[in-house]
Amino acid sequence: MKKFYIFLSLLLISTIGTAQYVSPGTGVSLSLDDISVASPTTITVNQSAYTIHENITIAVSDTLLIDTDIEVLMDEAVLMTIQGVFIVDSQDVIFTASDATLPYDGFRFEEGSSIAIRNSVFENGGGLRVLTEDFLVEYSVFENIVGGGATTSAVIQLSRGIPVIQHNIFMNNEIPAVGSAANAAVSPYIFDNILLDNNLENSNRPQINLGTSRSDVPTIIKQNIIIGNANTFMAGGVAVANLVGGSLIAEISDNLIADNRYGITVIGPSDDVKIFDNILESNNTQNLPMQGGSGISLSSGAGGNPVQVYGNEFRENLWGITVINSLINLGDNNGNPGGNIFADNGNNGEVYALYNNSSFPIMALHNCWIEGQLSTTDDVEDVIFHAFDDATLGEVTYDPFICSLLDTETFAAETFSFYPNPATETIYFNNTAAFDSLQIYDMGGRLISSETIHPGENSVNMNLNSGLYLIKFFNNSTQVTKKLMIE
């Protein structure tokens, strides 16, 4: 009899440890209320707060729909697995831990599932493991996400397809914001997100960390704000890598990337990588020039095609661009316009706009190598390291160069200003870039307001509390982000 009781006790312990709810798989559409009624041990409800105590699996043919404003509290180590459809489409949905010190495992979206998430907050738990091709997340916030649950290497960990990640905020997360495995062959569309100080564990990973792409669709990383922190000095900005063979097709454009260990790095051979119209500033947090600090760093190998780099602005990095055994085109007379701008990139008392640490020649026509002055050939030679300095290196062809004849959009963005700053209620701006929209964010990255600027308008009234904000002016082709102090 004693052995029977011991066996029964072990069986109960095993059952409790693996307790979960699995939907019926009959094509039903479920709410959290439905699951609570079907399995009271899985979800308890207190008005608009739903506490999930056990793992939940939504079967292949079923749908979990959240279309009301609710708070979802998840107990320690709880995992939600979606094999069917998961839709969150309300104005304010929060997924958080029942106890902020005991994180939940997060979400696992299986291959073949269909996922659409809007207007949600994910905090104090694990991230989103995205194994499906059909994935959208927008207008959502990810904060205080930890590794070790559904994901270990990124808040949103991608595997395949063309996932869409747009208009979100990622901030203060233990792990990088978006990632994919080295051999994932995924081409995400990462658009108009704010990334602030991710990778708090301070590992040697960037805030966006992607492997190979699909062969037919480029990875798009466009119009994001990616800002680091001096305390996370090992975290970079953006990396795309081809380490295991496969395709590497990417467009990285119109991003503001600042205060990271480095700005953008491309590793492994490129099929077709374009880096253009980005602002890369003060990516020097580690402050060790032999280990990082480049606005752009290429380590692409001799194979593949040249990485096309044009229209970018490099300021106050340890290096403007470093090229390690790689192919790059910085401007030619055959499709690449050049137009890169360099200012105050350097270390150990030397200025390095471009360091060609390879034997390959580089075409680099029509760039401004020293911002704010009309330079001579000797001036430009002083900020480029190449065959002239070391005969084993490839020559950089940089003449003709420009420093005052910038394209209209770049010039307008550089000359844009607003006043007063600090302000109390109204600011005035010169709108030389014909901006048609503005957005205001608090320093935590939350969108406070969004307004349309009409033609001829040069002032805007604001109703803001005292404090420091980020104000972004933009149109379809140009954007400027500046700090605004309200008294």
C-alpha positions as CSV (number, residue, x, y, z in Angstrom):
1,M,0.0,0.0,0.0
2,K,2.8,2.4,0.8
3,K,4.3,1.9,-2.7
4,F,0.9,2.8,-4.3
5,Y,0.7,6.1,-2.3
6,I,4.3,7.0,-3.4
7,F,3.4,6.2,-7.0
8,L,0.2,8.3,-6.8
9,S,2.1,11.2,-5.2
10,L,4.7,11.2,-8.0
11,L,1.9,11.1,-10.6
12,L,0.2,14.1,-9.1
13,I,3.5,16.0,-9.0
14,S,4.2,15.2,-12.6
15,T,0.7,16.3,-13.6
16,I,0.9,19.6,-11.8
17,G,4.4,20.3,-13.3
18,T,3.0,19.9,-16.8
19,A,-0.5,21.4,-16.3
20,Q,-1.7,23.2,-19.3
21,Y,-4.8,24.0,-21.4
22,V,-5.0,22.9,-25.0
23,S,-7.8,24.2,-27.2
24,P,-10.1,21.6,-28.8
25,G,-8.8,22.0,-32.4
26,T,-12.2,22.1,-33.9
27,G,-12.0,25.5,-35.6
28,V,-13.3,27.5,-32.7
29,S,-12.6,31.2,-31.9
30,L,-11.9,31.6,-28.2
31,S,-11.5,34.5,-25.8
32,L,-9.7,34.4,-22.5
33,D,-13.2,34.3,-20.9
34,D,-14.0,31.2,-22.8
35,I,-10.8,29.5,-21.6
36,S,-11.5,30.5,-18.0
37,V,-15.0,28.9,-18.2
38,A,-13.6,25.7,-19.8
39,S,-10.6,25.5,-17.5
40,P,-11.0,27.5,-14.2
41,T,-7.5,26.3,-13.1
42,T,-5.9,27.9,-16.1
43,I,-7.3,31.4,-16.0
44,T,-8.9,33.4,-13.2
45,V,-10.7,36.6,-13.9
46,N,-11.1,39.8,-11.8
47,Q,-13.0,42.4,-13.8
48,S,-10.6,43.3,-16.7
49,A,-7.6,41.5,-15.2
50,Y,-6.9,37.9,-16.3
51,T,-4.4,35.8,-14.5
52,I,-2.9,32.8,-16.4
53,H,-1.7,30.1,-14.1
54,E,-0.9,27.3,-16.6
55,N,0.5,27.0,-20.0
56,I,-1.9,27.5,-22.9
57,T,-1.7,26.0,-26.4
58,I,-4.0,27.1,-29.1
59,A,-4.4,24.2,-31.6
60,V,-3.8,24.4,-35.3
61,S,-7.3,25.2,-36.5
62,D,-8.4,27.4,-33.5
63,T,-8.2,31.2,-32.9
64,L,-7.4,33.1,-29.7
65,L,-8.9,36.6,-30.1
66,I,-8.3,39.5,-27.7
67,D,-10.4,42.6,-28.8
68,T,-11.0,44.4,-25.5
69,D,-8.8,46.4,-23.3
70,I,-7.5,44.0,-20.6
71,E,-4.5,43.2,-18.4
72,V,-3.1,39.7,-18.7
73,L,-1.1,38.6,-15.7
74,M,1.1,35.6,-16.3
75,D,2.4,33.4,-13.5
76,E,6.1,32.4,-13.3
77,A,7.3,30.3,-16.3
78,V,3.9,30.3,-18.0
79,L,4.2,29.8,-21.8
80,M,1.6,30.6,-24.4
81,T,2.0,28.5,-27.6
82,I,0.1,29.3,-30.7
83,Q,-0.3,26.7,-33.4
84,G,-3.4,28.4,-35.0
85,V,-4.4,32.1,-35.0
86,F,-3.6,34.7,-32.4
87,I,-5.1,38.2,-32.8
88,V,-4.7,41.1,-30.4
89,D,-6.7,44.1,-31.8
90,S,-7.7,46.5,-29.1
91,Q,-6.5,49.9,-27.8
92,D,-4.7,48.9,-24.7
93,V,-3.7,45.3,-23.8
94,I,-1.0,44.5,-21.3
95,F,0.9,41.3,-20.9
96,T,2.9,41.3,-17.7
97,A,4.1,39.1,-14.9
98,S,1.9,38.3,-11.8
99,D,5.0,39.0,-9.8
100,A,7.5,41.3,-11.5
101,T,10.4,39.4,-9.9
102,L,9.1,36.0,-11.3
103,P,9.1,36.3,-15.1
104,Y,6.8,34.3,-17.4
105,D,8.3,32.3,-20.3
106,G,6.6,34.3,-23.0
107,F,5.1,33.3,-26.4
108,R,5.9,30.7,-29.0
109,F,4.3,31.1,-32.4
110,E,4.7,27.8,-34.2
111,E,5.3,27.4,-37.9
112,G,2.1,27.8,-39.8
113,S,0.4,29.9,-37.2
114,S,-1.0,33.4,-38.1
115,I,-0.1,36.2,-35.7
116,A,-1.4,39.9,-35.6
117,I,-0.6,42.0,-32.6
118,R,-1.5,45.7,-32.1
119,N,-1.5,48.2,-29.3
120,S,-0.1,45.9,-26.7
121,V,2.5,46.1,-23.9
122,F,4.8,43.2,-23.1
123,E,6.8,43.5,-19.9
124,N,8.5,41.6,-17.1
125,G,8.7,38.3,-18.9
126,G,10.0,36.3,-21.8
127,G,9.9,37.3,-25.4
128,L,8.3,36.2,-28.6
129,R,9.7,33.2,-30.4
130,V,8.4,33.6,-34.0
131,L,8.6,30.3,-36.0
132,T,5.9,31.3,-38.4
133,E,6.0,33.3,-41.7
134,D,2.7,35.1,-41.0
135,F,3.7,37.6,-38.3
136,L,2.8,41.3,-37.6
137,V,3.4,43.4,-34.5
138,E,2.8,47.1,-34.5
139,Y,2.1,50.0,-32.1
140,S,3.3,47.9,-29.2
141,V,5.8,48.3,-26.4
142,F,8.4,45.8,-25.1
143,E,10.0,46.6,-21.8
144,N,12.0,44.6,-19.2
145,I,12.0,41.4,-21.3
146,V,14.4,38.7,-20.1
147,G,16.1,35.8,-21.8
148,G,15.8,32.1,-20.9
149,G,12.1,31.5,-21.6
150,A,10.6,31.3,-25.1
151,T,13.6,33.2,-26.4
152,T,17.2,33.5,-25.3
153,S,18.8,35.9,-27.8
154,A,16.2,38.6,-28.7
155,V,12.9,40.0,-27.5
156,I,11.5,39.0,-30.9
157,Q,13.4,36.0,-32.3
158,L,12.6,35.3,-36.0
159,S,13.0,32.2,-38.1
160,R,11.4,32.5,-41.5
161,G,9.3,34.5,-43.9
162,I,8.8,38.3,-44.1
163,P,7.7,39.3,-40.6
164,V,6.5,42.9,-40.1
165,I,7.7,44.8,-37.1
166,Q,6.6,48.5,-37.2
167,H,5.8,51.5,-35.0
168,N,6.9,49.7,-31.8
169,I,9.1,50.7,-28.8
170,F,11.7,48.4,-27.4
171,M,13.4,49.7,-24.3
172,N,15.3,48.5,-21.2
173,N,15.3,44.9,-22.2
174,E,17.8,42.4,-21.0
175,I,18.4,41.0,-24.5
176,P,18.6,42.5,-28.0
177,A,15.3,43.8,-29.5
178,V,15.1,41.8,-32.7
179,G,17.2,38.8,-33.8
180,S,17.4,35.8,-36.1
181,A,19.6,32.7,-36.2
182,A,22.7,32.7,-38.4
183,N,21.0,30.3,-40.9
184,A,17.4,31.5,-40.5
185,A,16.9,32.9,-44.0
186,V,14.3,35.5,-42.8
187,S,13.7,39.0,-44.3
188,P,12.0,41.1,-41.7
189,Y,10.5,44.6,-42.4
190,I,11.6,46.6,-39.4
191,F,10.1,50.1,-39.8
192,D,9.7,53.2,-37.6
193,N,10.5,51.6,-34.3
194,I,12.3,53.2,-31.3
195,L,15.0,51.1,-29.7
196,L,16.4,52.5,-26.4
197,D,19.1,50.7,-24.4
198,N,18.4,47.0,-25.2
199,N,20.8,44.2,-24.3
200,L,21.1,45.3,-20.7
201,E,23.0,42.0,-20.0
202,N,25.8,43.8,-21.9
203,S,26.7,40.9,-24.1
204,N,28.6,41.3,-27.4
205,R,25.4,41.7,-29.5
206,P,23.7,44.6,-31.2
207,Q,20.1,45.8,-30.6
208,I,19.1,44.4,-34.0
209,N,21.0,41.2,-34.7
210,L,20.1,39.3,-38.0
211,G,21.5,36.4,-39.9
212,T,20.9,35.5,-43.5
213,S,18.0,36.8,-45.6
214,R,15.7,35.2,-48.1
215,S,17.1,35.1,-51.6
216,D,14.1,36.8,-53.2
217,V,13.2,39.6,-50.7
218,P,15.5,42.0,-48.9
219,T,15.7,42.6,-45.1
220,I,14.5,46.1,-44.6
221,I,15.6,48.2,-41.6
222,K,14.2,51.6,-42.2
223,Q,13.5,54.8,-40.3
224,N,14.2,53.5,-36.8
225,I,15.7,55.3,-33.8
226,I,18.4,53.0,-32.2
227,I,20.0,54.6,-29.2
228,G,22.3,52.8,-26.7
229,N,23.7,53.7,-23.3
230,A,27.2,54.1,-21.9
231,N,26.5,51.4,-19.3
232,T,25.8,48.8,-22.0
233,F,29.1,49.4,-23.7
234,M,29.2,46.0,-25.4
235,A,25.9,46.5,-27.3
236,G,26.0,47.5,-30.9
237,G,23.4,49.1,-33.1
238,V,22.6,46.9,-36.1
239,A,24.3,43.7,-37.5
240,V,23.5,41.6,-40.6
241,A,25.6,38.6,-41.0
242,N,26.2,35.8,-43.5
243,L,28.3,33.3,-41.5
244,V,27.1,29.9,-42.7
245,G,26.4,30.5,-46.4
246,G,23.2,31.7,-47.9
247,S,21.8,35.0,-49.1
248,L,22.5,38.4,-47.6
249,I,20.2,41.0,-49.2
250,A,19.4,44.0,-47.1
251,E,18.5,47.7,-47.2
252,I,19.4,49.7,-44.1
253,S,18.2,53.3,-44.5
254,D,16.9,56.5,-42.8
255,N,17.8,55.3,-39.3
256,L,19.3,57.4,-36.4
257,I,21.8,55.1,-34.7
258,A,23.7,56.7,-31.8
259,D,25.5,56.0,-28.5
260,N,26.1,52.3,-29.2
261,R,29.4,50.3,-29.3
262,Y,29.2,50.6,-33.1
263,G,26.6,51.7,-35.6
264,I,26.1,49.1,-38.4
265,T,28.2,46.0,-39.1
266,V,28.0,43.7,-42.1
267,I,29.7,40.3,-41.6
268,G,30.2,37.8,-44.4
269,P,29.8,38.1,-48.1
270,S,27.0,40.3,-49.4
271,D,24.7,39.5,-52.3
272,D,23.1,43.0,-52.3
273,V,23.5,45.2,-49.2
274,K,22.7,48.9,-49.4
275,I,23.3,51.3,-46.5
276,F,22.0,54.8,-47.2
277,D,20.6,58.0,-45.7
278,N,21.4,57.0,-42.1
279,I,22.7,59.2,-39.3
280,L,25.4,57.5,-37.3
281,E,26.6,59.5,-34.3
282,S,28.7,58.9,-31.2
283,N,28.9,55.1,-31.5
284,N,31.9,54.9,-29.2
285,T,30.5,53.7,-25.8
286,Q,33.2,51.0,-25.3
287,N,35.9,53.5,-26.3
288,L,38.3,50.8,-27.4
289,P,39.2,51.6,-31.1
290,M,40.7,48.1,-31.7
291,Q,37.4,46.5,-30.7
292,G,34.7,48.7,-32.0
293,G,33.5,52.3,-32.4
294,S,32.8,52.4,-36.2
295,G,29.9,54.1,-37.7
296,I,29.9,51.3,-40.3
297,S,32.2,48.3,-40.1
298,L,32.5,45.7,-42.9
299,S,34.0,42.3,-42.5
300,S,32.5,40.8,-45.6
301,G,35.3,38.7,-47.1
302,A,36.5,38.6,-50.6
303,G,33.4,37.0,-52.0
304,G,30.1,38.6,-52.9
305,N,29.3,42.0,-54.2
306,P,30.4,45.4,-52.8
307,V,28.2,46.9,-50.1
308,Q,26.7,50.1,-51.4
309,V,27.1,53.0,-49.0
310,Y,25.7,56.5,-49.8
311,G,24.0,59.5,-48.3
312,N,25.0,58.7,-44.7
313,E,26.2,61.1,-42.0
314,F,29.0,60.0,-39.7
315,R,29.8,62.1,-36.7
316,E,31.9,61.6,-33.5
317,N,32.4,57.8,-33.9
318,L,35.8,56.4,-33.2
319,W,36.0,55.5,-36.9
320,G,33.7,56.7,-39.7
321,I,34.0,53.5,-41.7
322,T,36.3,50.5,-41.2
323,V,36.7,48.0,-44.1
324,I,38.3,44.6,-43.2
325,N,39.0,42.4,-46.2
326,S,35.8,43.6,-47.7
327,L,34.3,45.1,-50.8
328,I,32.6,48.4,-50.6
329,N,31.4,51.2,-52.9
330,L,31.2,54.7,-51.4
331,G,30.4,56.5,-54.7
332,D,31.1,56.1,-58.3
333,N,29.8,57.5,-61.6
334,N,27.7,54.4,-62.2
335,G,24.7,54.4,-59.9
336,N,26.2,55.1,-56.5
337,P,25.9,58.9,-55.8
338,G,28.2,59.0,-52.8
339,G,27.1,62.0,-50.7
340,N,28.3,60.6,-47.4
341,I,29.3,63.2,-44.8
342,F,32.0,62.8,-42.2
343,A,32.8,64.9,-39.1
344,D,35.0,64.4,-36.0
345,N,35.4,60.6,-36.3
346,G,38.6,59.6,-34.6
347,N,40.6,58.2,-31.8
348,N,44.0,58.6,-30.1
349,G,44.3,62.1,-31.5
350,E,43.8,61.0,-35.2
351,V,40.8,61.5,-37.5
352,Y,39.7,58.5,-39.4
353,A,36.8,59.1,-41.8
354,L,37.7,55.9,-43.7
355,Y,40.1,53.1,-42.8
356,N,40.7,50.6,-45.6
357,N,42.2,47.7,-43.8
358,S,42.1,45.5,-46.9
359,S,43.9,45.0,-50.2
360,F,40.9,45.9,-52.3
361,P,40.6,49.3,-53.9
362,I,37.6,51.4,-53.0
363,M,35.7,53.8,-55.2
364,A,34.6,56.8,-53.0
365,L,33.6,59.7,-55.2
366,H,31.5,62.7,-54.3
367,N,31.7,62.6,-50.5
368,C,32.2,65.3,-48.0
369,W,35.2,64.0,-45.9
370,I,35.4,67.0,-43.5
371,E,32.1,68.6,-42.8
372,G,31.9,72.4,-42.5
373,Q,34.9,73.3,-44.6
374,L,36.0,73.4,-48.3
375,S,38.8,70.8,-48.2
376,T,42.0,70.4,-50.3
377,T,43.3,67.0,-51.5
378,D,45.8,67.1,-48.7
379,D,43.1,67.7,-46.1
380,V,41.1,64.7,-47.4
381,E,44.2,62.5,-47.5
382,D,44.8,63.2,-43.8
383,V,41.5,61.6,-42.8
384,I,41.6,58.5,-45.1
385,F,43.9,55.5,-44.3
386,H,44.8,53.4,-47.4
387,A,47.6,52.6,-49.9
388,F,49.1,56.1,-49.5
389,D,49.8,55.2,-45.8
390,D,50.5,51.4,-46.2
391,A,51.5,50.0,-49.6
392,T,49.9,46.6,-48.7
393,L,46.4,48.2,-48.6
394,G,44.0,49.0,-51.4
395,E,43.8,52.6,-52.8
396,V,40.8,54.8,-52.1
397,T,39.8,56.9,-55.0
398,Y,38.1,59.9,-53.4
399,D,38.5,62.7,-55.9
400,P,36.2,64.5,-56.8
401,F,34.9,65.2,-53.3
402,I,32.4,67.7,-52.0
403,C,31.9,69.6,-48.8
404,S,29.5,72.3,-49.6
405,L,27.5,71.1,-52.7
406,L,25.2,68.8,-50.8
407,D,22.0,67.5,-52.2
408,T,18.9,69.7,-51.4
409,E,17.3,67.3,-48.9
410,T,20.5,66.8,-46.9
411,F,21.3,70.5,-46.8
412,A,17.7,71.3,-45.7
413,A,17.9,68.7,-42.9
414,E,21.3,70.0,-41.7
415,T,20.1,73.7,-41.7
416,F,16.8,72.9,-39.9
417,S,16.3,74.5,-36.5
418,F,13.5,75.4,-34.1
419,Y,13.3,77.9,-31.2
420,P,13.0,78.6,-28.4
421,N,14.6,75.7,-26.6
422,P,13.8,75.5,-23.7
423,A,10.2,76.3,-24.6
424,T,7.0,76.8,-22.7
425,E,4.2,76.3,-25.1
426,T,4.9,77.3,-28.7
427,I,8.0,76.5,-30.9
428,Y,8.8,78.1,-34.2
429,F,10.8,76.3,-37.0
430,N,12.3,77.3,-40.4
431,N,11.0,74.1,-42.2
432,T,13.6,74.3,-44.9
433,A,13.1,70.6,-45.5
434,A,9.3,70.8,-46.1
435,F,8.5,68.5,-43.2
436,D,4.9,67.5,-43.1
437,S,4.7,65.7,-39.8
438,L,6.1,65.7,-36.3
439,Q,6.0,63.3,-33.4
440,I,7.0,64.0,-29.8
441,Y,8.3,61.2,-27.5
442,D,9.2,61.3,-23.8
443,M,12.7,60.1,-22.9
444,G,11.4,56.7,-22.1
445,G,10.5,56.4,-25.8
446,R,6.7,56.6,-25.5
447,L,4.9,58.6,-28.2
448,I,3.2,61.6,-26.6
449,S,1.7,63.3,-29.6
450,S,1.7,63.2,-33.4
451,E,0.7,66.2,-35.6
452,T,0.5,67.2,-39.2
453,I,2.4,70.2,-40.4
454,H,0.6,72.0,-43.2
455,P,2.4,73.9,-46.1
456,G,3.6,77.3,-45.0
457,E,3.3,76.5,-41.3
458,N,6.2,77.4,-39.1
459,S,4.9,77.1,-35.6
460,V,3.2,74.5,-33.4
461,N,1.6,74.8,-30.0
462,M,2.2,72.0,-27.4
463,N,0.6,71.1,-24.2
464,L,3.4,69.3,-22.4
465,N,4.5,68.9,-18.8
466,S,7.9,70.3,-17.9
467,G,10.7,67.9,-18.9
468,L,13.0,66.7,-21.7
469,Y,11.5,65.2,-24.9
470,L,12.5,64.0,-28.3
471,I,10.8,65.8,-31.2
472,K,11.0,64.2,-34.7
473,F,10.2,66.3,-37.8
474,F,9.8,64.2,-41.0
475,N,8.5,63.7,-44.5
476,N,8.7,60.8,-46.9
477,S,12.4,61.3,-47.6
478,T,14.0,63.2,-44.7
479,Q,13.8,63.2,-40.9
480,V,15.4,65.1,-38.1
481,T,15.2,64.2,-34.4
482,K,16.2,66.7,-31.8
483,K,15.9,67.2,-28.0
484,L,13.3,69.6,-26.7
485,M,13.2,71.0,-23.2
486,I,9.8,72.2,-21.8
487,E,10.0,74.6,-18.8
